[in-house]
Amino acid sequence: FPFLWREVRYTPLVFPFKFLENTKVTLSLPPDMGIDDLPVEAERDSDYVDFRFRWAIANGELFYNRETEVAVRQLAVTDYVDLRRPVVSVWSALAAPLTVRPGGFRGENYGSDPF
């Protein structure tokens, strides 16, 4: 939502359709590399937008899953801050670094996609 960087909105916000996004990313780590710690999983639910994001590591692969759903079609100017607040919170959580280093944790051998 690139428009949410603005702290204030002067016109109503209209979504022409229901928005649902599910992003899954898998990164294969080089054989000698691993991670220190996984970022914290999080959920942010509000009347306007819901976010869920999770991390996992298994078999030397790093998995990331993010689900985003916007539940409203129109948003009044007065409600803009209530849409923006959980999104900014998610941006802050996703800004946490993920350290990949030689000899780090590569996960267990679980099989396939952990999600």
Phi, psi and omega in degrees: 000082186297335182287345186283357176293337178287136180281336183230145176235140184251351178231154178299155179256131182235125173258120185288350182204163176292136183252122176221123182230135175230115182247127175236131180232135175235125178244125176272121181278145174303153186305329182265003185251152176205190182242162174279299181215148174283144172298158181289136173288152182209155172227137174229114180240137176218181178291343187247325185214143177236137177231142170221132173217141185221155176233150174208157173225133180203141176055030181076014177243138179259126182248140176226134179226127177230130176242132180229134177221128174257121188267351183252157176254328178228143182226123179291155179304322182291340180263357184303317181298328179286336172281319185289322186305308180293330179293315178297323177299318178294316178304318180295317181294322181285347179281352179296135182288151174240112185269121174254128184214160176299134177078007181287177182292132182247005179083176178263171177270091184267341185116243186257198182315120182286354179263000000 
